[in-house]
Amino acid sequence: MRFLDFERPIAELEGKIAELRHLGDADGMNIVEEVARLQQKVERQLQTTYARLTPWQKTHVARHPDRPHCLRYIKRLIDDFTPLAGDRSFAEDEAIVGGLGRFRGQAVVVIGQEKGHDTESRVKHNFGMPRPEGYRKAQRLMRMAERFGLPVLTLVDTAGAFPGKGAEERGQAEAIARSTETCLDLRVPLIACVIGEGGSGGAIALAAGNVVLMLEHAIYSVISPEGCASILWRSGDKAQDAAEALRLTAQDLETLGVIEEIVKEPLGGAHRDPEAAMDAVGEAFERHLAELMPLSGDVIRARRRARFLAIGRQGLS
Amino acid sequence: MNWLSDYVRPKFRNLVGSTREVPDNLWHKCSTCGHMIFHKELDKARRVCTQCGHHMRLPVKHRLAMLFDDGSYDRIPLPKVPADPLKFRDVKRYTDRLKDAQSRTAESDGLIVAHGPIEGRTAVVAAFDFDFMGGSMGMAVGEGFVAAAEKAVELDAPLIAIPSSGGARMQEGILSLMQMARVTVAVDMVKDAGLPYIVVLTDPTTGGVTASLAMLGDIAIAEPGAIIGFAGARVIEQTIHEKLPKGFQRSEYLLEHGMVDMVVPRDTLKGTLARVIRLLTVPVEPVAQTTLPTVVTPDHVEGHRETEPTGPVDDSEDPHPDVEVLPPSDGDKAARRKTAPERERRTGDSAAASTAADQPPPEA
């Protein structure tokens, strides 16, 4: 387990527990009571820490390397997953994974950004930063879903679209714009869940859904706190202030009427109990899907568009 | 204090001050070729360098005056939106930045929505005002764009978007990001109604504005030399650790890479827009003589940029404006250098009417 800076007290306690266990094994001492006491302390500490994470701390939790990423969700929630590759024009972009599968009996198309979990997979998936091909593949899969009447589930987790020379030349902006447009145009349900980082245009290209869910400690923002700080404060080390100002937490976004629901994370964040976090997302998907599936295609499309037009018109003072 | 400082000095200042009234911005220096241009001449040339053809940023109201017939148009006010919903504050309060921009531009936010005739046909124009916080897109701009789309549908008129924007307005956080989806819904309202949606990309078009309304046009027209892109060049250089090629993210570069339909100089922009709109919305035009239909044959010989319509032209209808044929090559510079009078001469009689209408006084 990798610990974040603000988790140091927890790390120390857990270190002690591990030490005790090690000693206990060696000396046959009875350490059960002491371990239980420390465990309780850890839990209390986690509770208080995670109940009042600052936006900047949440940014770190959202980017935690051990946090479950897209492919783990797919593995856990989707049966018969059949990955599909390529945009049919240029390349396969593994920063966006997607394909067919079955979610609790229902055939679906699932799409998401994958960040990777070790050096090799991170490079393979370009750290979850898609190129235009990724967004074009996403459009292709969404259109196919529509053709076969399958709902679309998206898992959003990206620092942003890749800023590269080739990406620009091949129309990164166009690919994002069309992907957003495709999301908004579909006559099948689209449910998006921000599972980690919702980084700007690169995120909304997959997140213009009928329902947008967000994990409790995920973030979703127009720009990264670091980027915002360097532009508005002209100093990268004001990222903490920028994170506060941007109001990028799930709790803020719910208040602003930008998301429908916050999916609760296990104590201490999704990385402490990935299975519980992923199942909670599955439960929310299932519930919202049940509501959307009986609706006609036209209603589904009209409601999604109305949803976005309504943002900012109500509920803000 | 005393007679000297209270009385004499101000008097002197008044006397000397009179010479300072000469504004120091009478002459503009072209950032590309260094040519000095007198401000009146520059305005007359629609802020295009008379020496090298460099297109400087054109204030949004000049542009509207240039596009609409006789420079006259009606405006729709921007719908009211909650100001500063995030209570955003960086080194400065967002509300203060807003107030500054409002008093500087005398506008409520960074988008002007106007409608009026362009060569006789009604169009709705949503033009970004770069002078208002870098043309950034927040709730007011997004809502204004939605209003523009609704107006286009109501008037059964095409919508022309003219972005000039650094991207999303950070000070509105996630709500500015949401505008990317909202303006996309607006674009599709126009498309669903079967109306043309045309984008004129001007300097600069970047970030979330490019990645939404700017790249969704049925037709995408770019002004020469405009910066158009998603990520900033500096960010890209820092990410990939290499120097970017010359002309990267410029209009001509985008044309070469298939991202825009054409690069059109400012003095033929109106004619081009009007022609495209006619072609998209008037499927059949009456022909004066029955022998041959009016055929516009663009001469594809490199270097030839304008071609007169050949064949008979119906006098009663609007004549075809001059046709732009833009070779996607760099050798285009010389052609762009041609001054406006030269162009007028070359457009021939049939296009004279439209060319004249094409040149309203820049000051409206």
Chai-1 contact restraints between the chains, C-beta under 6 A:
chainA,res_idxA,chainB,res_idxB,connection_type,confidence,min_distance_angstrom,max_distance_angstrom,comment,restraint_id
A,P163,B,A231,contact,1.0,0.0,6.0,A-B,restraint_1
A,P163,B,V235,contact,1.0,0.0,6.0,A-B,restraint_2
A,P163,B,I236,contact,1.0,0.0,6.0,A-B,restraint_3
A,P163,B,T239,contact,1.0,0.0,6.0,A-B,restraint_4
A,G164,B,I240,contact,1.0,0.0,6.0,A-B,restraint_5
A,E168,B,G229,contact,1.0,0.0,6.0,A-B,restraint_6
A,E169,B,H257,contact,1.0,0.0,6.0,A-B,restraint_7
A,G171,B,M259,contact,1.0,0.0,6.0,A-B,restraint_8
A,Q172,B,F230,contact,1.0,0.0,6.0,A-B,restraint_9
A,A173,B,T210,contact,1.0,0.0,6.0,A-B,restraint_10
A,A173,B,A211,contact,1.0,0.0,6.0,A-B,restraint_11
A,A173,B,M215,contact,1.0,0.0,6.0,A-B,restraint_12
A,A173,B,F230,contact,1.0,0.0,6.0,A-B,restraint_13
A,E174,B,M215,contact,1.0,0.0,6.0,A-B,restraint_14
A,I176,B,A211,contact,1.0,0.0,6.0,A-B,restraint_15
A,A177,B,A211,contact,1.0,0.0,6.0,A-B,restraint_16
A,A177,B,S212,contact,1.0,0.0,6.0,A-B,restraint_17
A,A177,B,M215,contact,1.0,0.0,6.0,A-B,restraint_18
A,A177,B,L216,contact,1.0,0.0,6.0,A-B,restraint_19
A,T180,B,A181,contact,1.0,0.0,6.0,A-B,restraint_20
A,T180,B,T184,contact,1.0,0.0,6.0,A-B,restraint_21
A,E181,B,T184,contact,1.0,0.0,6.0,A-B,restraint_22
A,L184,B,T184,contact,1.0,0.0,6.0,A-B,restraint_23
A,L184,B,V185,contact,1.0,0.0,6.0,A-B,restraint_24
A,G201,B,G208,contact,1.0,0.0,6.0,A-B,restraint_25
A,G201,B,A211,contact,1.0,0.0,6.0,A-B,restraint_26
A,I204,B,L177,contact,1.0,0.0,6.0,A-B,restraint_27
A,I204,B,M180,contact,1.0,0.0,6.0,A-B,restraint_28
A,A208,B,A181,contact,1.0,0.0,6.0,A-B,restraint_29
A,V222,B,A168,contact,1.0,0.0,6.0,A-B,restraint_30
A,V222,B,G173,contact,1.0,0.0,6.0,A-B,restraint_31
A,V222,B,S176,contact,1.0,0.0,6.0,A-B,restraint_32
A,V222,B,L177,contact,1.0,0.0,6.0,A-B,restraint_33
A,I223,B,M170,contact,1.0,0.0,6.0,A-B,restraint_34
A,C228,B,M170,contact,1.0,0.0,6.0,A-B,restraint_35
A,L232,B,D90,contact,1.0,0.0,6.0,A-B,restraint_36
A,W233,B,D90,contact,1.0,0.0,6.0,A-B,restraint_37
A,W233,B,V91,contact,1.0,0.0,6.0,A-B,restraint_38
A,A245,B,F88,contact,1.0,0.0,6.0,A-B,restraint_39
A,L246,B,G173,contact,1.0,0.0,6.0,A-B,restraint_40
A,R247,B,L86,contact,1.0,0.0,6.0,A-B,restraint_41
A,R247,B,G173,contact,1.0,0.0,6.0,A-B,restraint_42
A,L253,B,I174,contact,1.0,0.0,6.0,A-B,restraint_43
A,V258,B,I174,contact,1.0,0.0,6.0,A-B,restraint_44
A,R305,B,V185,contact,1.0,0.0,6.0,A-B,restraint_45
A,F308,B,A181,contact,1.0,0.0,6.0,A-B,restraint_46
A,F308,B,R182,contact,1.0,0.0,6.0,A-B,restraint_47
A,F308,B,V185,contact,1.0,0.0,6.0,A-B,restraint_48
A,L309,B,V185,contact,1.0,0.0,6.0,A-B,restraint_49
A,I311,B,M178,contact,1.0,0.0,6.0,A-B,restraint_50
A,G312,B,M139,contact,1.0,0.0,6.0,A-B,restraint_51
A,G312,B,L175,contact,1.0,0.0,6.0,A-B,restraint_52
A,L316,B,P82,contact,1.0,0.0,6.0,A-B,restraint_53
A,L316,B,P85,contact,1.0,0.0,6.0,A-B,restraint_54
